[in-house]
Amino acid sequence: MRTIFSSILENKYVQALRQGVAAVWAPVRTALQPVTTPIREAWTKLATPGRNAWARFSDRYPRTATILSWVAVPIRWGLYFLLLLILGVWMEIFGALPNSDELRSIETANASEIYSADSVLIGRFYIENRTTIGLDKISPYVVTALLATEDKRFFEHSGIDLTSWARVAYGLLFTKDSKGGGSTLSQQLAKNLYPRKRYLVPGISILINKIRENFISVRLERIYTKADLLNLYLNTVPFGGDRFGISVASRHFFNKKPKDLTPDQAAALIGMLKASTFYDPVRNPQNATKRRNLVLQQMVRNSAFEVSVHSNEAGMDRVREMIAKGKVTQDDYDQLIKKPIGAKRYGFDGNNEGAATYFREYLRTDVLPKLLKNYTKEDGTPYNLYTDGLKVYTTVHSRMQRYAEEAVQQQMQGLQVQFDQHWKNYKDDKPWGDDKWIEEQMRRSDRWATLKDAGLSREEILAEFEKPAQMTIFSWKKAALKRTPP
């Protein structure tokens, strides 16, 4: 192997390349000498005792030293590669990092809310389903649950928690358990604000994104107070689907304002942050209950937590007060874990859900566009119904609307029965006349195109359409969607 390597180095083309690189590097090295020489001398002083100790170890245990030298090679080059990635992110080779001005002017899209005449929320219009609220409108239990599970040393670091990194590394190397993640709340906030990107290699993408989040988190910590960072995080964190922020999550799962959440409800929502679908309290109540109880246990362990760092920052008095009020004792825990998860899915999300759907659609397509033409924001730009968090109060009364919809449902159920009875003996006649329109829609369907591309004839395609297929249809018998048998 050594002979082959030597022959490669002696090749005339390789030698010419080496000479060219040396010629280019020589003036650069000379220019850098005033900087590199003191660093090299300092490093020599620091490394000399270690080198001497390694020499003695190699003389005494030559075989072990050889094996360790082999192991050290990939580790050393791995560190070089990591440093190269860090340098590349800092130089913005992998995309621009947000500067201080951009971070100071963070704006998140907020859903516009539609209220009835009796101040009941009946719908939303949004791109991201979010309602931004202040920290004073959030339950103290949400804050203590968040700190206990996601970042215990939130007030002790400046965006990067080296203690957590050491814990994760120790767990992976020696116990095969990461013992939790190493990301701080600031790093998670950076990920929420600036979603991760895909690069050429998946493994490298994770590293690059993590490095980017570290840079952004440090900049966020320099610009915002800890109280502001808590508030930003709780308003941007995703809770599954298109739900963002604690306000939307608390209404969706518990039909409550965030400030009214109980300890167990706050623990259930914060528990979702680890895996929003797996710990969804409606879809997976058993998983959510176990996770909720674990979060409550962490809250008990951290009940003695006190805010002693950054005590002079703005808003810290409020945070200290919330932490004091949001403590959970062992007796509280023993009672709370006995409670059912108690979550439901409340209809505050989609445009086709909730009360007065036709009325809200008329608002969206006709009334509000005309109305908003007459108003502009302070900076002179027009309002956006889907991002500017407008509050729209209508003339619809929620209780009267519910009565009206229930009456329609009851009447339609009766009409459906009459319709079925009338046509059940008319097998050759069809209420809609002929099938021309249905056949036209069938030929325009994606299913028809797929079967045609597969080489099926018209007769074979029609035969496929005659086969029963499972689908979701609406039935007035229960005024709900149902699945048909295959």
N, C-alpha and C positions, 0 to 999 in steps of 0.2 A: 504493500500500500504506500509505504514511504517512497519507494522507487518511482511509482506512478506519479505521485504528487510532485516529486522533484523534476521529473521529465516535463510535466505540465508547466512548472515555473520557468524551466529553461527554454521553453518554446519562444521563438523570436517575436511572434505576435503578442504573446503575453508580456514579454519583456518590454516591448514598445509601448504597450498599454500602461504598464507600471511606470515607465519613464514619463509618459505624458501626464499621468495623474500626479506624479511627484513634482513635475514642473509647475503645474497649476497650484498645487497645495503649498509649495514652498513659500511664496509671498504671503499667503493667508496665514500660515503658521507663524511667520515672522511678525506679522501685524498683531496677532493674538498673544504673542509671548508676554507682553507686560501684564496681561490678565491671567494667563494660564500658569505662568511661572510661580507666583505666590500660592496659587491653588495646589499646584503639584507638590511644592515644598511642604505645605501644610498637610496634604494627604500622605506624603511620605512619613512625616513624623507620627501621624495617627496610625498608619498601617504597619510601621516597622515592628512594634511589639507583637502584633498578630502574625506577621510573616515569620518572625523568629519562633513563635510558638508552633506555627504550622510546620516549620522545618524540623523542630525537635520531634513533633508527632509523627512526621513522615519517616524519620530515621528509626523511630521505635516501632511503628506499625505501618510498614510500607504497603502491604496489601490493602489494608483498610483505607489508607490515604489515597491509593490509586482509585478505589471504588468511589470514594467521596469526590475525587476530582472529576470523574465521569458524570456523577450526579450534578455537580456544580455547573457544568457546561450549559445544559439546557436552561437551568435556573438563571444563570447570568445572562444568556441571550434573551430569555423571556423578559427579564428586567429591562434590558436594552430596548426591546420591542415596545414594552409598556411606556417607557420614557419617550420613545419616538412618537407613540400615539398621543401622549399628553402634550408634547411639543406641537404636533400637528393640529390638535384641537385648539390650543392657545393661539396658534398662528391662523386659525380659522380656515384651514385647508378642507375640513369636513363640513363647512357651512358657517355662516356668520353667527357669532354669539350675541345675544341681546345686550345692548349697551345700557348705561345707567339711565339715560333719558327714556329709553323704551320701557325699562323696568319700572320707572317712576309713574309712567302713564298707562299702566296695565288696565285694560277694559275688557270685561267679560260680557258675553251676550246674555241678556236677561229676558225671560219670557214675559209677554204682556198678559195680564190677567183680566178676565171678564167676570164682573160681579153683577148679581141680581139687585133689584131695588131694595131688598132686605139684607144687602151686604153679604150674600153667600157666594163663594167662589164657584162658578159653573163651568169654567173652561180656560184654556190657555192657547196662545199662539206663540210659537217659538222655533228657533233653529236648535238651540240647546235648552232643554227644560231646566231653567235655573231662576231662582229669585234671590238676589243678593241682600243679605241682612247684616246688621251690626252685631258685634260680640255681645252687647248687652241684651240682645233678643234671643240668646241661645242658652239652653239649660246648663248650669254648672256641671252637671253629670256628664254632659257630652265632652267638655274640656278635660275633666279628670280621666274619663275613659280613654280619650285620645292619647293623652300624655302617658298613661300607664301602659298602653299596649304598643304604641307606635314610636315614641321617642321620650324615654324617661329622663334623658339628660338634655332636653330641649333648651333649657335656660343656661346650660353650662358650655355649649359649643358655639361655634360661629359658622355653622353650615355643614361641617364635616366632623363626625364623631369617631375618632381613632379607637376609642375604647370598644365601640360596637364592632369595628372592623377586626380588632384583635379577638373578640369573643367569637365572631363568625369563623375566622380562620382556625382558631383552636378547636371549635366544634367540628369543622369539616375534616381536620387533620387527625384528631385523636378520638373523637366520640362519634364521628359520622353523623352529627346532628348540628345544623347551623345555629341552633338556639335563637332563632329569630333573624330578621334581616338587619343589614347594616346601614340602610338608608335613613337619613334624618327626615323630619317633617319638611325642612327646607328643600331637600333633594326631591322628595315626593311632590312638593309644590312646583318645583321646576319641571318635573315630568308632566304634571297636570296642565301647566301653562304652555309648555312647548313639547308636544307629543314626540315620541321617539321616531327616528328615521331608519330606513333600511339602507345598508351599504352592501358592498359586494359579497362579503362573507358573513353569514349569520353570527358566528361566534365573535368576530371582530366588531360587528354592529353593536352587540351588547356592551362591549368594552368602551367603544367610542361614545355611545349614548350615556353610559355611566359617568365617563369623564366629563362630558358636556354638562350633565346635571350637577356635578361637583363644582364646576366653574360658576354656573348660574346660581347655585345655592349660596355660594360665598358672596356673590354680588347682591343677592336679595337681602342677605343678613346685614350688609353694609348700608343698605338704603332704608329698610323697614325695621320698625321695632318688633320685638317678639310678639306683642299683642296684635300688631298689624298682620304678621305672618300667620298667626293662629286664625285670624279672621279670614284672610285670603284663602288659606287651606280649606277651611270648613265651607267656603262658598264655591270652591272649584272642584273638590274631590268627587269622582263619579260613584254613584250607587247602583250601577247596573242599568242596562237599557239606555234610554236617553235622559236619565235623571242625574242632575248635577247639583251638589250642594246639600247641606243639612236641612234647609227649609223645605225643598221639594221632597226629600226623602221622608221627613217626619210626617208630612201631609199624606204622602202616597201610602205609607205602610201603617200609620197610626191615626191619621186624620187629626193631627195636632199641630199647633204651632211649636217651633223648636224650643221655646222657653218653657213649655209645659211638659216636656218629656220626663218621664220617671227614670230612676237609675237603671232598671232592667231594660227599658226601651232604648235609652241612650247606649247601653252596652250592646244591644242587638244591632243597632245601626253601625256603631263603630266596628263591631265584629265583622261586618260585611266587607270592610276595606281590604281584608286579606284575600278574599275571593268572592266577588259580589254575587255571582250566580250560585256557587256552591253553598254559600251561607245566606241566601235569600230567605227571609223568614216566612214568605208565602209559599214559594216553590219547594223549599227544603226546610220545613220547620224543625225537624230533628237535628239536622246539622247546625241550624241557627241557634237552637237552644243550647247545644253543647258549647258552641263558640261564645254565646252570650254569657254562660256561666264562667267560662275561662276569663273573659274580660272582667267580669265582676270580681273574680278571685284576684286578678292583677290590681284592681282598684283597691281592694282591701289591703294588699301588700304595700301599696303606695299611699296609704291613708296618712302616713306621717310626712308626706312630701311637703316641703316648704320652698317658696320662691325666695331665694337669697341672692341670686345673681341678676345683674342688670336692673337693680331695684330702682334706679333713677330714670328709667325709660318711661316715656309717655304711655299711659294705659296700663302700667304694671299694677297699680292699686286695684283696678278692676279685675285683672287676672288673679291676683292674690286673693281677692274676695271670693271669686268663683271657685278657686281650688279649695278654699276653706269650707264653702257651702256644699261642694260636690263630693265630699268624702263618704265612703261606704265602710261601715264597721262589719265585724264578723257576724254580729247578730242580724244586721241588715242582709248580709249575704245569705245566711241560713234561711231567711224568709223569702228572699227574691228568687232563689233558684227553684222554689216550689211553684212559682207562677208559670202558667202557659205563656208561650211566646206572644200570643194575642195580636198578631199582625193580620191585616187584610189588605186587599188591593182596592184602594179608593179611586174613583174615576176622575182624576184631575189631570190626566196626561194627554191623550189623543184628542184631535179635533172632532172625531166621530164618537166620542164617549161623553157621558154625563147628560145633563139636562139641556133642552133647547138647542139641539144640534143644528137644526135648519135655521133657526134664528141667528145663531153664532156664525154660520156660514154666510148668511146675508150680511152680517156686520163686516166680516172679513173681506168679502169681495166687492161690496157696494158702499156701505155707509162709511166705514173707517177710512178707506182711501180718499173719499171726497172730503171728509172732515179734516184729515191730517194735512191736506194741501194748504190749509189756512194757518198752519203753525210751523215754526222751526225751532230748533234747539238754540242754546245761547251762542254757539259758534256759527250759527247761520245755516247749518246743514239740516236737511229734512229728517223727520222722525221715521224710524224703522219699526214697524209693528212687531217684528220677530226678534229684535235684539235690544230694544231700548227700555224694556220693563215698564210699559205703560199700564195704568190702572183704568179700566173702562167700566163705568157704572151704567147699567141699562135700566129699562123700564119693566123688565120681566120680573115677576115675583116668584121666587123659587118654589114656595109651597103650592101656589096656584098652578104653576107650570107642571109640578109633579102630579097634581090631581088631574090636570088635562091629559097628560100623557098616559096615566093609568086608565082614564076613561076611554081613550082611543084604543089602548091595548085590549081592554075588555070587549069593546064593540067589534074590533077586528077579529078577535077569537070567535065570536058568535058568527060573524060573516064567513069566516073560513069554514066553519062547520056546515053552514048552508050551502056554500059553494061546492064542497066535497060531496054532499048528499045529492045535489042537483045533477052533477056530472058523472056520478059513479056508474050509471047505466048507459052512458053515451060513449062507448068505447071507440066508435068510428068517427065521432065528432070531436072537435077540439075547440076549447074556449077562445083560443087566439086565431082561429081560422085555419090557414094553411101553414106549412113549414118553410116557406120561402125565406123568411127573415132568419130563422134558426139555421137553415142550411147555409145561408150566406155567411153568418158569423162562424159557423163550423169551418168553412173553407178558409176563413181569414185567421183562424186560431194558430198558435204556435205548435199545438199538437198535430194538426193537419200537416204543417210544413215539415215537422220532424219525421213523420211517417212517410211523407212523399220523398224526402231526401234519402230515406232508408230503402227506397226502391219499391214500395208497395203500390199496387194499382188502386184506382178509385174504389173499386168494389171491396178490396181488402181493407182500405182505410175506413170505409163505412162500416164494415164488419167490426173493426176495432172500436169504433165509436159506440156500437151497440152493446159492447161488453160493459157490465156494471163497473163503475169506478168510485172509489171513496172520495167524498168531497164534503165541504162545509157549506151548509145551506141555512137559510133563516126560516123558522117556523113560527106561525102565530099561535100555535097551541100552547107554547110556553114563552112566546115572545123572546126567543133567544136563538143563537146559532147552535146547530147540532151537526154531528158527523154522520154521514150516511154509511151503511154497510157496503163493503166492496162487492 
